[in-house]
């Protein structure tokens, strides 16, 4: 069951599933308060599975089509008191942040967490009190990709903490 205590808030972060969903993700995200998917979902079934665990905020990636592709490319929301902004491509998301043109972002407010995907490289960086996070790819669809990962963000007494969790590379993802 998700926690309502901000000091125990946790957010599952995933990106670039590319239609290949590792069932381990459901176990890893069990108990999180919210899930952020930073695009290139490809398969709507993935979102359905994630929604069985916690509320999901999702943005389309450059490979998403149909209903998902018509959703806003960048959005802001809050989970357990953590204000976050999410977009698939870092460069586009940063431009939107600089101009204050992100749906749901209060005027003049910087998010606590900025999430993006696209390049399949897990990374974390603090900039002026904001955590910038790429969870990596959850599917590793390209041979040159690192192994797949997801991330879990937690609210710690000292601020936000991030833990990258490795997944097993699927041969199906490489050939699919």
trRosetta pair geometry for C-beta under 8 A, 3 or more apart (Angstrom, degrees):
i j d omega theta_ij theta_ji phi_ij phi_ji
1 31 7.0 13 51 -120 28 69
2 31 6.7 148 -88 -171 49 40
2 32 6.7 -10 -108 111 97 30
2 33 4.2 113 -163 -109 117 58
2 34 7.7 79 -138 -36 143 54
2 54 5.8 104 -71 -115 131 108
3 8 4.1 -70 140 101 167 115
3 9 6.4 -136 82 -83 108 44
3 10 7.4 73 30 11 115 85
3 31 7.7 33 -20 179 89 84
3 33 6.0 -71 51 -72 69 110
3 80 7.3 45 89 -113 86 131
4 80 7.5 -167 -148 -115 34 86
5 8 4.5 48 83 24 104 106
5 9 7.3 -144 95 -42 52 70
6 9 5.2 -18 -151 -22 44 120
6 80 5.3 148 -117 168 63 87
6 81 4.2 -2 -118 25 126 142
6 82 7.9 152 -151 -35 95 79
6 155 5.8 -63 162 104 69 166
7 155 6.0 -129 -138 107 25 112
7 157 7.0 22 -144 -78 106 67
8 154 8.0 -39 -164 -160 36 98
8 155 7.2 -19 23 60 7 101
9 33 5.2 -48 -148 9 75 150
9 79 6.7 144 -170 126 124 83
9 80 3.0 149 -118 137 134 156
9 81 6.6 -148 -36 41 159 91
9 82 6.1 180 123 -15 148 116
9 154 7.0 154 90 -153 57 53
9 155 4.3 46 53 4 97 123
10 31 7.0 31 59 118 133 86
10 32 4.7 -101 105 -125 96 73
10 33 5.9 133 56 4 54 89
10 80 7.9 50 13 11 29 164
10 152 5.9 -1 -174 -179 111 101
10 153 6.8 159 -157 83 57 50
10 154 4.7 -17 -103 -99 86 78
10 155 7.5 -125 -69 8 48 74
11 32 6.0 99 -125 -173 17 116
11 33 6.4 -47 -78 59 63 88
11 34 5.0 -17 -120 71 88 91
11 35 7.1 159 -170 -97 67 28
11 36 6.2 27 168 -6 114 104
11 79 5.5 107 -93 91 116 145
11 80 7.5 -145 -56 29 96 122
11 82 6.6 -105 -32 71 138 149
11 84 7.4 141 -164 -41 170 154
11 113 7.5 141 61 99 157 174
11 152 7.2 156 77 -159 46 54
11 153 4.4 -11 57 58 99 103
11 154 7.8 -170 21 -73 68 36
12 25 7.7 108 -178 -177 137 89
12 28 7.1 120 -125 113 120 91
12 29 3.8 8 -86 -121 158 108
12 32 4.2 -162 -25 9 96 175
12 34 7.4 -159 31 99 72 45
12 35 4.3 -19 69 -111 105 83
12 36 7.3 -180 91 26 54 63
12 50 7.9 -156 93 -150 135 105
12 53 7.4 4 16 117 154 140
12 54 6.9 139 20 43 116 136
12 150 6.7 -1 -172 162 89 126
12 151 7.8 147 -163 85 45 51
12 152 5.8 -25 -104 -105 58 76
13 35 7.5 178 -77 -159 30 58
13 36 5.0 -6 -114 62 74 103
13 38 7.3 27 -173 -20 89 110
13 115 5.7 -142 -143 -130 124 136
13 133 6.2 11 149 125 169 133
13 135 4.4 -177 118 -61 98 133
13 150 6.5 160 82 -178 56 77
13 151 4.3 -17 64 68 111 96
13 152 7.1 -177 18 -85 83 25
13 153 6.0 58 -21 -14 122 104
14 17 6.5 30 153 -56 115 105
14 25 6.5 42 -95 -149 145 135
14 29 8.0 -50 -36 -67 123 137
14 35 6.8 -4 14 -174 108 104
14 36 7.3 163 31 87 61 55
14 37 5.2 -21 77 -108 92 74
14 38 7.4 -172 94 16 40 80
14 50 7.5 -138 40 -105 144 137
14 135 5.8 -93 -104 95 24 157
14 138 5.0 16 -161 -52 99 141
14 150 4.8 -22 -94 -126 83 108
14 151 7.8 -171 -67 30 45 66
15 37 6.5 146 -91 -167 50 55
15 38 3.7 -26 -97 59 114 101
15 39 6.2 11 -147 51 92 63
15 40 6.8 60 173 47 74 100
15 61 7.7 116 -167 -74 90 131
15 88 7.5 145 -150 -132 117 69
15 115 7.7 -176 -57 165 123 102
15 116 7.6 46 -101 141 159 31
15 117 2.9 -168 178 -96 146 135
15 118 7.5 -59 164 -18 134 44
15 134 7.1 -65 34 -164 152 68
15 135 5.2 144 11 54 99 103
15 136 7.2 157 57 79 102 28
15 137 6.6 -78 96 -106 81 44
15 138 6.6 152 63 -12 38 96
16 38 7.5 -20 -21 82 72 90
16 39 7.2 16 -62 94 59 66
16 40 4.5 17 -110 78 57 130
16 61 6.9 102 -87 -93 65 165
16 117 5.0 -180 -28 173 96 131
16 118 7.1 176 -67 -70 118 18
16 120 5.8 -120 117 -89 172 78
16 136 7.6 -96 49 137 125 42
16 137 3.8 -65 98 -123 131 82
16 138 6.2 157 80 22 68 72
16 139 6.2 -127 131 29 78 97
16 141 7.5 -124 166 2 103 110
17 20 6.2 -160 170 59 71 56
17 21 5.8 18 -171 -84 129 70
17 37 7.4 -34 -11 -150 118 117
17 40 6.9 167 37 110 54 77
17 41 5.7 19 48 -136 111 47
17 42 6.8 -137 89 29 82 98
17 43 7.4 -94 111 39 115 95
17 46 5.1 134 107 -141 158 157
17 137 7.9 170 -72 -172 27 72
17 138 4.7 -16 -93 70 71 120
17 139 5.3 104 -161 -35 36 116
18 40 5.6 -11 -70 153 70 105
18 42 5.2 48 -157 -6 32 142
18 63 7.1 15 -114 88 79 152
18 137 7.4 11 -8 -165 116 113
18 139 4.5 -124 43 61 106 158
18 141 4.7 -42 86 -51 171 139
18 173 6.8 94 84 -149 123 98
18 176 7.7 139 133 89 108 123
19 41 7.7 84 -61 143 54 47
19 42 3.7 -70 -46 102 91 131
19 43 4.0 102 -124 -25 72 112
19 46 7.3 -128 -116 -35 31 126
19 139 7.6 54 55 -105 52 162
19 176 6.9 -144 89 139 116 143
20 138 7.8 -175 87 110 83 84
20 139 4.2 110 64 -130 113 121
20 141 7.2 154 15 -82 133 94
20 170 5.8 -157 177 58 136 146
20 172 6.4 161 -124 102 125 101
20 173 4.3 -133 52 -93 177 97
20 176 6.3 159 -65 34 119 156
21 25 6.7 -91 -172 29 82 135
21 43 7.2 -109 -27 74 110 130
21 45 7.2 -122 -3 105 146 96
21 46 4.8 -179 -74 -109 127 90
21 49 6.1 107 174 48 158 156
21 138 7.7 10 -122 129 50 126
22 25 5.3 108 79 -21 84 97
22 138 6.6 -138 15 170 108 96
22 139 7.8 -176 -26 -93 97 62
22 148 7.0 152 -22 108 143 150
22 167 4.8 152 39 -163 173 134
22 168 6.9 149 -132 46 135 77
22 170 7.1 -160 -82 -40 95 121
23 26 5.8 -34 -173 18 60 113
23 27 7.4 54 138 -10 71 99
24 27 5.5 -56 -160 40 48 112
24 28 6.0 47 145 -21 77 107
24 167 6.0 163 70 -128 131 92
24 168 7.5 104 -1 11 149 94
25 28 5.5 -55 -142 40 33 111
25 29 5.9 16 163 -5 69 113
25 49 8.0 79 83 124 114 123
25 50 7.6 -41 128 -93 123 87
25 138 6.7 26 -82 -158 137 133
25 150 6.0 110 -121 -34 98 158
25 167 7.2 -11 -62 -96 86 132
26 29 6.3 -64 -139 48 23 99
26 30 6.7 51 152 -55 59 88
26 49 6.4 -87 -76 166 115 104
26 50 7.9 -138 -93 -97 76 46
26 52 7.3 -2 -134 78 116 112
26 53 5.9 -162 -143 -65 71 127
27 30 5.7 -26 -155 -13 32 117
28 150 6.3 125 107 70 150 135
28 152 7.1 -138 161 -55 98 122
28 165 5.4 160 -148 113 142 164
29 32 4.8 -55 -168 8 74 127
29 35 6.0 25 -160 -92 143 117
29 50 7.3 -8 92 -139 164 79
29 53 5.0 56 111 158 111 158
29 54 6.8 -119 158 11 110 116
29 150 7.6 -66 -57 139 102 152
29 152 7.5 -174 -101 -96 63 104
30 53 6.3 -108 -94 -140 46 109
32 35 6.2 93 98 -68 136 77
32 53 6.8 36 46 146 96 113
32 54 5.1 -90 88 -19 84 158
32 152 6.8 -133 -93 -135 123 99
33 54 6.2 116 140 -150 16 138
33 79 5.5 144 109 171 110 105
33 80 4.8 60 107 -42 166 123
34 54 5.5 -151 -102 145 19 127
34 55 5.5 -31 -121 72 76 91
34 56 7.6 149 -172 -94 67 29
34 57 6.9 16 176 -1 113 101
34 79 3.4 -84 4 -133 154 146
34 80 7.0 -143 -4 -6 115 97
35 50 5.1 -136 99 180 161 115
35 53 6.5 70 -38 84 135 115
35 54 5.1 132 -18 74 93 107
35 55 7.2 -178 28 91 76 42
35 56 4.7 -25 74 -106 103 76
35 57 7.4 -179 91 27 53 63
36 56 7.6 156 -91 -158 22 62
36 57 5.2 -16 -112 66 71 98
36 58 7.7 160 -164 -82 45 46
36 84 6.6 -85 -83 125 148 153
36 86 5.3 -166 -167 -86 120 150
36 115 5.2 81 133 72 146 170
37 41 6.0 51 151 -83 137 108
37 46 7.7 125 -129 129 155 116
37 47 7.0 -112 19 -98 161 84
37 50 6.7 -154 -49 -10 127 179
37 56 6.1 12 -2 -171 109 111
37 57 7.4 -178 28 89 67 48
37 58 4.2 -3 63 -110 107 91
37 59 7.6 -170 95 28 69 57
38 59 6.4 -1 -145 48 43 103
38 61 7.4 70 130 -75 59 102
38 86 5.5 -129 -102 -170 82 107
38 87 7.2 27 -152 88 92 21
38 88 5.7 141 161 -106 77 51
38 115 5.2 -135 -77 140 123 100
38 116 5.6 144 -165 -156 140 20
38 117 3.7 150 105 -22 118 107
38 118 7.7 -90 135 -22 111 72
38 134 7.7 -118 80 -133 167 62
38 135 7.0 157 16 22 127 105
39 58 7.4 134 -70 -176 49 78
39 59 5.2 -41 -60 92 99 80
39 60 5.6 56 -124 144 100 22
39 61 2.9 129 157 -59 104 84
39 62 7.5 65 159 -2 132 55
39 64 6.4 -109 -157 -18 81 128
39 87 7.7 6 -22 168 134 38
39 88 3.3 -27 35 -96 163 110
39 117 5.4 -163 56 46 90 128
39 118 7.0 9 83 -62 125 79
40 61 3.2 -42 -43 59 67 164
40 62 7.0 -6 -75 42 96 64
40 63 4.9 50 -123 44 87 110
40 64 6.3 -137 -99 -42 31 90
40 88 6.7 114 -20 -142 84 125
40 117 6.5 -130 24 110 110 140
40 118 7.2 138 -19 -94 128 52
41 44 7.3 65 130 -84 126 38
41 46 5.4 -163 -168 68 94 135
41 47 6.2 15 -163 -46 148 99
41 58 6.5 19 -54 -165 140 134
41 60 7.6 -82 13 -123 103 54
41 61 6.9 156 -4 10 61 106
41 64 5.8 44 38 -98 84 118
41 68 6.1 -119 48 -159 128 165
42 46 7.6 68 61 1 71 137
42 63 6.2 -18 -79 118 94 111
42 64 6.5 -122 -72 -98 41 66
43 46 5.0 100 83 -15 89 101
44 47 5.7 -48 -163 32 54 110
44 48 6.6 57 143 -20 74 102
44 66 8.0 -64 -52 88 118 143
44 67 7.8 42 -92 54 130 117
44 68 7.1 -163 -88 -40 88 122
45 48 5.3 -53 -152 36 40 117
45 49 6.4 42 152 -21 69 102
46 49 5.9 -57 -154 34 30 110
46 50 6.5 26 152 -15 65 107
47 50 5.6 -55 -147 39 34 110
47 51 6.1 37 154 -23 67 107
47 56 6.0 -178 -154 100 83 161
47 58 6.1 -51 -111 -40 119 161
47 68 8.0 -179 -34 -92 147 125
48 51 5.8 -55 -146 34 28 112
48 52 7.3 37 152 -28 59 96
49 52 6.0 -48 -164 17 36 113
49 53 7.8 25 145 -12 60 102
50 53 5.9 -62 -168 32 44 110
50 54 7.5 -50 165 52 75 70
50 56 4.9 79 116 -84 119 138
51 54 7.8 -104 -138 72 33 32
51 55 7.3 19 -132 -124 74 30
51 56 5.3 -82 -79 -2 76 120
55 79 7.7 -169 75 -112 114 110
57 75 6.5 -140 -175 90 114 127
57 77 5.1 -159 -97 32 150 147
57 79 7.8 -125 -8 -49 126 121
57 84 7.7 152 68 84 155 120
57 86 6.2 134 121 29 116 146
58 68 7.2 -53 125 -142 125 108
58 71 7.2 48 99 101 84 165
59 71 6.6 -153 -136 109 48 116
59 72 6.8 -63 -124 98 94 67
59 73 5.8 74 -175 -168 115 33
59 74 6.4 27 -127 -91 151 28
59 75 6.0 -174 -78 12 107 98
59 86 5.4 -175 -8 117 125 99
59 87 5.7 -81 114 -121 169 39
59 88 5.7 -142 106 -38 111 83
60 64 4.0 -133 -154 68 92 140
60 68 4.9 138 -93 143 100 86
60 69 4.8 118 -144 -109 158 42
60 70 7.8 102 -36 21 149 26
60 71 5.5 145 -25 55 102 97
60 73 6.2 -63 56 -106 89 66
60 88 6.7 -56 105 -35 43 136
61 64 5.1 110 48 -14 67 102
61 88 4.1 151 -110 -131 67 145
61 117 6.6 -54 -99 77 122 125
61 118 6.6 172 -144 -86 108 78
62 88 6.5 -176 -22 121 73 148
62 89 7.1 56 -41 -50 111 115
62 118 7.1 66 2 -121 112 105
64 68 4.6 -85 173 105 128 120
64 69 4.9 178 113 -73 87 80
65 68 7.3 56 69 57 26 95
65 69 5.0 -13 -136 -27 23 137
66 69 6.0 113 50 12 36 102
66 70 7.7 -78 131 -5 36 98
67 70 6.0 -64 -160 32 35 110
67 71 7.6 47 145 -35 64 94
68 71 5.8 -40 -165 5 44 117
72 75 5.1 105 91 -64 125 96
72 103 4.9 -52 -155 17 169 144
73 87 5.9 43 142 -140 77 96
73 88 6.7 -75 -168 14 87 100
73 92 7.0 -44 136 133 131 138
74 85 6.6 14 -179 180 99 98
74 86 7.0 -179 -147 90 60 43
74 87 3.8 -18 -100 -83 90 113
74 92 7.1 -155 -51 125 124 97
74 93 5.5 155 -110 -115 125 75
74 96 4.8 132 63 87 167 167
74 102 4.8 -81 127 -126 113 94
74 103 7.0 144 96 22 68 84
75 85 7.2 -173 98 -147 34 61
75 86 6.1 -10 60 56 75 86
75 87 7.8 147 15 -72 52 70
75 102 6.6 147 -131 177 15 91
75 103 5.0 -37 -117 74 72 100
75 104 5.3 44 -173 22 78 132
76 83 6.7 12 -179 -179 109 88
76 84 6.7 -180 -148 94 66 42
76 85 4.4 -30 -94 -95 89 77
76 86 7.7 153 -92 13 41 66
76 102 5.0 85 -26 125 107 117
76 103 6.8 -178 22 89 76 48
76 104 3.9 -165 67 96 76 97
76 105 3.7 100 5 -67 158 77
76 106 7.9 -119 111 -2 146 58
76 111 6.1 -143 -133 -81 113 123
77 83 7.8 -172 101 -147 27 55
77 84 6.3 -15 63 61 67 85
77 86 8.0 -23 22 10 96 108
77 104 5.5 -21 -69 159 58 152
78 81 6.7 6 180 -114 111 10
78 82 6.5 156 -157 74 67 42
78 83 5.1 -31 -97 -95 90 59
78 84 7.2 146 -102 15 36 73
79 82 5.4 -23 66 57 74 97
79 84 6.8 -8 16 8 100 121
80 155 6.6 -139 124 -15 126 138
81 155 7.4 43 73 -92 107 159
82 112 5.0 -108 -157 69 73 139
82 113 5.8 25 167 0 113 123
82 153 7.5 152 177 122 168 128
82 155 6.4 -145 -61 -72 118 113
82 160 7.1 92 -127 -91 128 118
83 105 7.8 98 175 -128 116 72
83 106 7.7 -66 -138 17 146 105
83 109 6.7 -55 149 144 168 124
83 111 4.7 -136 119 -134 91 67
83 112 5.1 113 53 3 72 91
83 113 7.4 167 90 28 46 77
84 111 5.3 83 -131 -172 23 129
84 112 6.6 -56 -73 61 63 80
84 113 4.0 -27 -107 75 95 102
84 114 7.1 175 -159 -80 71 28
84 115 6.2 20 180 -4 120 108
85 93 6.8 145 132 -171 110 108
85 97 6.3 129 106 -90 166 106
85 102 5.4 5 -138 163 121 164
85 105 6.0 11 -89 -82 115 122
85 111 4.3 -147 -8 -26 95 157
85 113 7.5 178 27 94 58 58
85 114 5.2 -9 64 -116 95 74
85 115 7.3 -179 90 27 47 70
86 93 7.6 -66 169 -125 22 136
86 114 7.6 167 -82 -163 43 46
86 115 4.3 -13 -109 68 89 102
86 116 7.1 172 -155 -73 58 49
87 90 7.7 147 86 -90 103 24
87 92 6.0 -135 151 93 141 96
87 93 3.3 179 51 -86 133 107
87 96 6.7 129 -58 37 155 140
87 102 7.8 -104 -51 -121 117 116
87 115 7.9 149 27 88 47 62
87 116 5.6 -9 75 -104 71 92
88 92 7.7 14 65 57 74 127
88 93 7.7 173 47 -47 35 113
88 116 6.5 74 159 -155 14 76
88 117 5.5 -44 -150 52 62 94
88 118 5.2 99 157 -58 80 105
89 92 4.4 61 83 19 109 110
89 93 6.4 175 86 -14 53 90
89 116 6.6 -18 128 -163 8 120
89 118 4.8 61 -96 -51 62 163
90 93 5.7 -64 -146 40 27 112
90 94 6.2 25 160 -20 67 108
90 116 4.3 134 -79 114 69 163
90 118 6.8 -132 -10 45 79 127
90 119 7.4 -28 -3 -7 119 118
90 132 8.0 64 -136 -175 111 119
90 134 7.2 -45 -69 -73 119 120
91 94 6.0 -55 -148 35 27 110
91 95 6.7 29 154 -19 62 104
92 95 5.8 -54 -152 34 33 113
92 96 6.5 30 152 -16 65 107
93 96 5.8 -58 -150 38 31 110
93 97 6.3 34 151 -22 66 106
93 102 7.9 44 -153 -95 70 127
93 114 6.8 139 144 -175 129 109
93 116 5.2 -140 14 -85 155 123
94 97 5.5 -51 -146 35 34 114
94 98 6.4 35 155 -20 65 104
95 98 5.8 -56 -150 35 30 111
95 99 6.4 9 159 -2 65 111
96 99 6.2 -67 -144 48 29 98
96 101 5.0 -101 -152 75 77 85
96 102 5.0 97 144 -67 114 89
97 100 7.5 30 -177 -72 29 35
97 102 6.3 11 -84 -27 56 132
97 105 7.8 -170 -120 -127 66 172
97 110 8.0 55 -172 -132 111 74
97 111 7.7 -86 -125 11 118 108
97 114 7.0 -12 -80 -117 151 134
100 105 6.9 -148 -157 98 62 124
100 107 6.6 45 -168 -130 132 64
100 108 7.7 6 -116 -53 133 39
102 105 4.2 54 78 -5 103 130
105 109 6.5 -161 175 72 79 95
105 111 6.8 -74 -123 -55 108 100
106 109 4.1 35 78 17 99 135
110 128 7.3 -75 -176 110 168 112
110 129 7.2 92 101 85 139 105
110 130 5.6 -104 156 -66 116 127
111 114 5.6 123 78 -67 128 76
111 130 6.1 78 83 -137 68 119
112 129 7.9 -66 -129 144 59 85
112 130 6.5 -168 -160 -125 20 68
112 131 6.8 12 150 22 64 95
112 160 6.4 136 156 -40 107 133
113 130 7.1 -176 -78 -168 18 77
113 131 5.0 -17 -111 67 69 101
113 133 6.5 -16 -165 12 94 120
113 153 6.3 49 -120 -166 148 167
113 160 6.3 147 -77 -114 105 168
114 130 5.8 44 -10 158 108 118
114 131 7.0 -179 27 90 69 50
114 132 4.8 -18 69 -109 109 68
114 133 7.0 153 80 23 54 70
115 133 5.3 -23 -105 74 71 95
115 134 7.6 135 -160 -90 58 39
115 135 7.4 10 -153 -20 105 98
116 132 7.7 -10 16 -170 105 87
116 133 7.7 151 28 84 62 49
116 134 5.6 -37 79 -91 75 87
117 120 7.7 41 177 -66 82 43
117 134 6.1 133 -107 -148 37 87
117 135 6.9 -29 -98 43 91 83
117 137 7.3 98 -167 -87 108 62
118 134 8.0 -78 40 -135 70 121
119 134 6.9 -16 52 -163 96 156
120 136 6.2 35 -175 -165 46 62
120 137 3.9 -10 -130 -29 86 120
120 140 7.1 110 -162 -109 122 53
120 141 8.0 -119 -102 34 140 79
120 142 7.0 -159 6 33 178 113
120 145 4.8 -75 159 -124 141 108
120 146 7.2 165 145 31 92 81
121 134 6.2 37 83 109 64 141
121 136 6.3 -63 153 -109 10 75
121 146 6.9 91 -117 8 59 123
122 134 6.0 -169 -134 100 31 83
122 135 6.1 -23 -116 172 89 26
122 136 3.3 -31 -58 -49 88 110
122 146 7.1 -88 9 75 97 144
122 149 4.9 -14 -64 70 139 148
122 151 7.1 147 -142 -60 110 112
122 164 5.3 70 -179 -123 151 140
123 132 7.7 -15 113 115 98 92
123 133 7.3 -179 90 -146 59 38
123 134 4.7 32 41 42 86 107
123 136 8.0 125 -8 -62 58 76
124 131 6.8 -19 -162 -169 93 94
124 132 7.1 151 -156 83 42 59
124 133 5.3 5 -108 -107 78 76
124 134 7.8 -141 -62 34 49 62
124 151 7.8 144 -70 -131 114 149
124 162 5.0 -174 -108 62 151 159
124 164 8.0 -136 -27 -48 121 108
125 131 7.7 145 77 -158 40 50
125 132 4.6 -17 64 60 90 108
126 129 7.3 23 -175 -86 98 11
126 130 7.2 150 -156 73 58 39
126 131 5.9 -30 -99 -98 70 60
126 132 7.5 -178 -87 16 19 81
127 130 5.5 -27 69 62 77 92
127 132 5.9 28 8 -16 111 121
131 153 7.4 143 107 -133 151 127
131 159 7.9 150 -48 152 120 113
131 160 4.9 -90 -21 79 152 141
131 162 7.0 165 -174 -43 137 121
133 151 6.1 -140 179 90 127 166
133 153 6.9 -101 -47 -73 172 122
133 162 6.2 -177 -112 -110 127 145
135 138 7.4 10 117 -55 117 89
135 149 6.2 -153 163 110 72 90
135 150 5.4 4 174 -151 129 42
135 151 3.9 -132 -116 3 95 104
135 164 7.3 161 -151 -120 65 85
136 146 6.5 -71 -148 73 129 116
136 148 6.8 154 125 -159 115 42
136 149 3.9 52 60 55 141 106
136 150 7.5 -112 60 -70 95 24
136 151 7.6 123 17 -37 88 98
136 164 7.0 66 0 -146 127 119
137 140 5.3 140 94 -66 120 46
137 141 6.9 -109 171 4 147 79
137 145 5.7 -45 42 -159 140 141
137 146 7.9 145 36 61 97 77
137 148 5.7 -81 102 -119 74 77
137 149 7.4 76 57 38 42 68
138 148 5.2 58 -168 -170 26 116
138 149 7.2 -93 -93 75 53 29
138 150 5.5 34 -100 -70 103 92
138 167 6.3 56 -158 10 66 155
139 148 5.7 93 -20 -103 6 133
139 170 7.0 -47 -156 36 71 114
139 173 4.5 -175 176 -139 91 138
140 145 4.1 -177 -146 101 76 134
140 146 6.9 -112 -109 86 115 41
140 147 6.0 -49 -67 -150 154 29
140 148 4.3 -113 -18 -56 102 84
140 169 5.1 -53 70 -121 147 95
140 170 7.7 149 60 33 98 70
140 173 5.9 87 74 113 68 142
140 174 7.4 -18 116 -69 88 82
141 145 6.8 80 46 -11 44 150
141 173 5.1 -110 -97 167 61 93
141 174 6.8 165 -160 -94 40 36
141 176 7.2 -81 -134 63 100 96
142 145 4.6 113 64 -25 81 101
142 174 7.8 96 -134 -125 7 71
143 174 6.2 71 -77 -143 71 112
145 148 7.7 32 135 -69 128 63
146 149 7.4 -6 107 -11 113 112
147 166 5.7 24 112 -153 124 107
147 167 7.1 -172 155 65 92 61
147 168 7.7 -45 -168 -138 114 23
147 169 5.1 -100 -132 -49 81 106
148 166 7.2 109 84 -164 57 60
148 167 4.0 -40 97 62 108 111
148 168 7.4 -8 48 67 111 21
148 169 6.0 150 -1 -89 95 62
148 170 7.8 11 -8 2 143 83
148 173 7.7 53 -54 64 134 174
149 164 5.0 -5 -174 -175 135 102
149 165 6.4 145 -158 72 76 43
149 166 5.5 -44 -97 -102 83 47
149 167 6.4 -172 -88 6 26 86
150 164 7.6 158 83 -155 33 58
150 165 5.4 -19 64 59 81 99
150 167 6.6 65 -8 -37 91 115
151 162 5.6 -16 -171 -164 120 100
151 163 6.7 151 -157 77 66 44
151 164 5.3 -36 -99 -99 82 59
151 165 7.0 164 -99 12 28 79
152 162 7.4 150 77 -153 46 51
152 163 5.0 -12 57 59 94 97
152 165 6.5 45 -9 -19 102 119
153 160 5.7 -13 -171 -169 104 110
153 161 7.1 153 -157 78 53 47
153 162 5.5 -20 -101 -98 71 74
154 160 7.2 147 77 -156 40 58
154 161 4.8 -18 62 60 91 99
154 162 7.9 -180 20 -78 71 28
154 163 7.4 25 -2 -1 109 105
155 159 7.8 -92 -150 165 60 24
155 160 6.3 -40 -103 -99 52 61
155 161 7.8 166 -102 17 5 83
156 159 6.1 0 63 62 92 39
156 160 6.9 124 19 -136 88 9
156 161 4.5 65 -24 -22 127 115
158 161 7.9 71 66 -58 94 98
169 173 7.0 -116 -171 52 66 126
169 174 7.4 44 168 -41 104 111
170 173 4.2 95 73 -5 100 101
170 174 7.2 -169 99 -5 60 80
171 174 5.5 -53 -156 35 42 114
171 175 6.4 17 154 -2 72 110
172 175 6.2 -71 -144 49 29 94
172 176 5.4 40 159 -43 70 112
173 176 5.8 -44 -128 21 25 116
